[in-house]
């Protein structure tokens, strides 16, 4: 199966080349779709200088910063692989784990796989490096999914989400920012699709190192789960 890897990126000059090279090194037939969401730190120049003419990489550049969700939607439009996975441009997650993430889809067990940072190890695994508020927010999002849909997952907010591309393209998305995660989760579950989780490794970075998710994004995520469960189920 061919894999489409969507990399939304905004101001990640220090990591973008390394993450692309890590993705390229994975021994899976693939295309890499980089959506530069209006970077202003030199990311755009790195992409132009290092990857111009690379037949595996497609780069789409926005003149302004719209948001991660909008960048992911652009990537979905151009995805041509059998399976699509979302890859953040930082180094928190390991592309070397793609095989275990997409395996349940390849075997026909499901159309959706989430790579869980907490599966089998608890929400306090990274207590030395991840603030309590962030760990609690992740737990609350997972609890909300179980409350609203009766589905037990451990990591709703994970970046590593993999989908059969035909399913992903069939879902109308409205997100512009970090609300991609709750919107796609809600709409997948509204369609009664099974989400399979597999354990992944996690190397969290701090705000000082460039992490962009804020506490208010957790509030938006909870609102979006509620909205698409009860107010806009058919959207």
C-alpha positions in Angstrom: 0.0 0.0 0.0 1.1 3.6 -0.7 1.2 6.0 2.2 0.5 9.7 2.1 2.3 11.6 4.8 0.8 15.1 5.5 3.2 17.4 7.3 1.6 20.7 8.3 4.3 23.1 9.2 4.5 26.6 10.7 7.8 28.2 11.8 9.8 24.9 12.3 13.1 25.9 10.6 15.2 24.0 13.2 13.4 20.6 12.7 11.7 20.5 9.3 14.6 19.0 7.4 15.3 16.4 10.0 11.7 15.3 10.2 11.4 15.0 6.4 14.6 13.0 6.2 13.3 10.7 8.9 10.0 10.2 7.0 11.9 9.6 3.8 14.0 6.9 5.5 10.9 4.8 6.4 10.8 1.8 4.0 7.2 2.2 2.9 6.1 3.4 -0.6 5.0 6.9 0.1 4.5 10.5 -0.9 5.2 13.4 1.5 2.9 16.4 1.3 4.4 19.4 3.2 2.0 22.2 3.7 3.9 25.4 4.8 1.3 27.4 6.6 2.8 30.9 6.1 6.1 30.3 8.0 8.2 33.4 8.6 11.3 32.0 10.3 13.1 30.6 7.2 11.2 27.3 7.0 10.1 28.2 3.5 13.6 28.8 2.4 14.8 25.4 3.8 12.1 23.6 1.9 12.9 25.4 -1.4 16.7 24.9 -1.1 16.8 21.3 0.1 13.8 19.6 -1.5 13.1 21.4 -4.8 12.6 18.8 -7.5 12.3 15.9 -5.0 9.8 13.5 -6.6 8.6 12.1 -3.3 7.9 15.5 -1.7 5.1 17.9 -2.7 5.3 21.3 -1.0 2.3 23.7 -0.8 3.0 27.1 0.5 0.4 29.6 2.0 1.2 33.3 2.0 -0.4 33.7 5.4 -0.8 31.6 8.5 -4.3 30.0 8.6 -3.8 27.2 11.1 -2.9 23.5 11.4 -6.4 22.3 10.5 -6.5 24.3 7.3 -3.0 23.0 6.4 -4.2 19.4 7.0 -7.2 19.9 4.8 -5.0 21.1 2.0 -2.9 18.0 2.4 -5.9 15.7 2.3 -7.0 17.3 -1.0 -3.7 16.2 -2.6 -3.3 12.8 -0.9 -3.2 10.0 -3.4 -2.0 7.1 -1.2 -4.1 4.2 0.1 -3.5 5.3 3.7 -2.9 8.8 5.0 -1.1 9.7 8.2 -0.6 13.1 9.9 3.0 14.0 10.9 3.8 17.1 12.9 6.9 18.9 11.9 8.5 18.8 15.3 10.5 15.8 16.6 8.0 14.6 19.3 7.0 11.5 17.5 9.0 8.8 15.6 8.2 8.1 11.9 10.0 4.8 12.4 6.8 3.6 14.0 4.7 4.0 10.9 4.6 0.2 10.3 2.9 -0.6 13.6 0.5 2.3 13.1 -0.8 1.4 9.7 -0.7 -2.4 10.2 -4.3 -2.7 11.4 -5.5 -0.9 8.3 -3.4 -3.0 6.0 -4.8 -6.1 7.7 -8.4 -4.9 7.1 -9.1 -4.7 10.8 -10.1 -1.0 10.8 -10.0 2.2 8.7 -8.7 4.4 11.5 -5.7 4.0 13.8 -4.6 6.4 16.5 -1.0 6.2 17.9 -1.4 6.5 21.6 1.2 8.1 23.8 -0.5 6.6 26.9 -1.8 3.2 25.9 -1.0 0.6 28.6 1.3 3.0 30.5 -1.1 5.6 32.0 -1.6 9.3 31.8 1.3 10.1 34.2 4.0 8.5 32.1 5.6 11.8 31.2 5.1 13.5 34.6 8.6 15.0 34.7 8.4 16.7 31.2 4.7 17.3 30.6 2.8 19.9 32.7 0.0 18.5 34.8 -2.5 20.7 33.0 -1.6 19.1 29.7 -1.8 15.6 31.1 -5.2 16.3 32.6 -6.5 17.9 29.4 -5.5 14.7 27.5 -7.3 12.6 30.1 -10.4 14.8 30.0 -10.6 14.6 26.2 -10.4 10.8 26.2 -13.0 10.7 29.0 -15.3 12.9 27.0 -15.1 10.6 24.0 -16.1 7.7 26.2 -18.9 9.7 27.8 -20.4 10.9 24.5 -19.9 7.8 22.3 -19.2 5.0 24.7 -15.8 4.4 23.0 -12.7 3.9 25.1 -9.6 5.5 23.8 -6.6 6.8 25.6 -5.2 9.6 23.4 -7.8 11.6 21.4 -5.3 14.5 20.9 -2.5 12.4 19.4 -0.9 13.8 16.3 -0.4 10.3 14.8 -3.8 9.6 13.3 -3.9 7.3 10.2 -6.8 6.7 8.0 -7.8 4.8 4.9 -7.6 7.7 2.5 -11.0 7.1 0.8 -12.7 7.5 4.2 -10.7 10.6 5.1 -11.6 12.3 1.8 -15.3 11.5 2.3 -15.5 13.4 5.6 -16.3 17.2 5.2 -14.0 19.1 7.6 -14.4 22.7 8.7 -11.3 23.1 11.0 -8.7 25.8 10.6 -6.7 25.4 13.8 -5.9 22.6 16.3 -9.5 21.6 16.3 -8.7 19.1 13.5 -8.3 16.4 16.1 -11.7 16.6 17.9 -13.6 17.3 14.7 -12.2 14.2 12.9 -12.6 12.1 16.0 -16.3 13.1 16.4 -17.1 12.6 12.7 -15.4 9.2 12.6 -17.4 8.1 15.6 -20.6 9.6 14.3 -20.1 7.2 11.4 -19.7 4.4 13.8 -16.2 3.7 12.5 -13.9 1.8 14.8 -10.7 3.5 16.1 -7.9 1.1 16.9 -5.1 2.4 19.1 -1.5 1.2 19.0 1.2 2.4 21.5 3.8 4.9 20.3 6.8 6.6 21.8 6.7 10.3 22.7 9.4 12.9 23.2 7.6 16.0 24.4 9.1 19.5 23.8 8.4 22.7 25.8 6.9 26.0 24.9 10.4 27.5 25.0 11.4 24.8 22.4 8.5 25.8 20.1 5.4 23.9 21.3 2.4 25.8 20.0 -0.6 24.2 21.7 -2.1 26.2 24.5 -4.6 25.6 27.3 -7.3 27.4 25.3 -6.9 24.8 22.6 -8.1 22.2 25.1 -11.2 24.2 25.7 -11.9 24.5 22.0 -11.4 20.7 21.6 -14.0 20.0 24.3 -16.4 22.4 22.6 -15.9 20.7 19.2 -16.5 17.2 20.6 -19.8 18.5 22.1 -20.7 20.4 19.0 -20.2 17.6 16.6 -21.8 15.0 18.9 -25.0 16.9 19.7 -25.4 20.1 17.6 -24.0 19.3 14.2 -24.0 15.6 13.8 -24.8 15.6 10.2 -22.2 18.2 9.2 
